Amino acid sequence: MTLSSKLSKVIWAGLVLFATAANAQAVNRSALDAALIDQIKATVIKELRDSGEIDQAVDAGIGRYIERQRAQAQQREQRQVASQAAKLRPVSKGRDHIRGNPSAAVTLIEYSDFECPFCKRFHATAKQVVDESKGNLKWVYRHYPLDELHPVKARKEAVASECAAELGGNGAFWKFADRFFDLTPSNNRTDIDVVLPKIASEIGLDKAQFASCLASARHDSRVAEDVKDVVAAGGRGTPWSLIVSKSGKTYPLSGAQPYATVKQLVDLALLDK
């Protein structure tokens, strides 16, 4: 029996009681009316309590309240992210490392740390989404080495990727990034003195020129600029990403989210013209 049918049954019984009493002679009608109302209320409450409907109604009410609070928190987060995203440096073909169609309607901007195990996982996910996007998504990679977690190595690896880009162009940057994440164990366990020259050689870069670039520190400022950029935008932890629609609407993507989540947000951004 549903809650409404149970209420109807109980209220009907209460009305019968009330009608019966109303037809009876009474010295104090107002006192009798009040007593009947109390009796009806007590009967309804008992029926609902015995049937478990009160507990179910309370649980449902709590559930609805939690959902409203969650939705409001999500809306606040989205507004905050949108406000912070306005502080990000605009995507530039000349400045940024872009994978996919440079003219794609939707952009995935990722701030990443080469020593972060979650960035390693997300790298493969983002690559799959871009490859399957049919030219509708471009991926922008920016640096966010977490020095407190991965001192020295993460920042030097970021610089090494910039040396790869200097010597071999945008394609060499992505070859370096792909190979690095494939080859290394993350969490500051990479032997950079061995791995960095090895990757440079594998992707066809001149080892001497690569070593000279690393030693020059000329790309240190670029990495520092990326870090300053993401911190100003509210980035905390890696990978920290935003999906940006053609109209500029932003969808936050924190952490190594699975393929289905990333794809869903990309599809949502594609609908935003």
WOQUILIN-V775079 format. One record per backbone hydrogen bond with DSSP energy under -1.0 kcal/mol. CO is the residue of the C=O (numbers start at 0). NH is the residue of the N-H. Records with the same first field share a line. If there is no record, write none. Layout:
CO->NH, NH
This chain:
1->5
2->6
3->7
4->8
5->9
6->10
7->11
8->12
9->13
10->14
11->15
12->16
13->17
14->18
15->19
16->20
17->21
18->22
27->31
28->32
29->33
30->34
31->35
32->36
33->37
34->38
35->39
36->40
37->41
38->42
39->43
40->44
41->45
42->46
43->47
44->48
45->49
46->50
47->52, 53
51->55
52->56
53->57
54->58
55->59
56->60
57->61
58->62
59->63
60->64
61->65
62->66
63->67
64->68
65->69
66->70
67->71
68->72
69->73
70->74
71->75
72->76
73->77
74->78
75->79
76->80
77->81
78->82
79->83
80->84
81->85
83->86
84->87
91->95
96->140
98->138
100->103
105->137
106->243
107->139
108->241
109->141
110->239
111->143
112->115
114->186
115->119
116->120
117->121
118->122
120->124
121->125
122->126
123->127
124->128
125->129
126->130
127->131
129->132
132->135
135->105
137->107
138->98
139->109
141->111
144->146
145->148, 149
149->153
150->152
151->155
152->156
153->157
154->158
155->159
156->160
157->161
158->162
159->163
160->164
161->165
162->166
163->167
164->168
168->172
169->173
170->174
171->175
172->176
173->177
174->178
175->179
176->180
177->181
178->182
179->183
189->191
190->193, 194
191->195
193->197
194->198
195->199
196->200
197->201
198->202
199->204
200->203
205->209
206->210
207->211
208->212
209->213
210->214
211->215
216->219
218->222
219->223
220->224
221->225
222->226
223->227
224->228
225->229
226->230
227->231
228->232
229->234
230->233
238->254
239->110
240->252
241->108
242->250
243->106
244->247
248->244
250->242
252->240
254->256
257->261
258->262
259->263
260->264
261->265
262->266
263->267
264->268
265->269
266->270
270->272
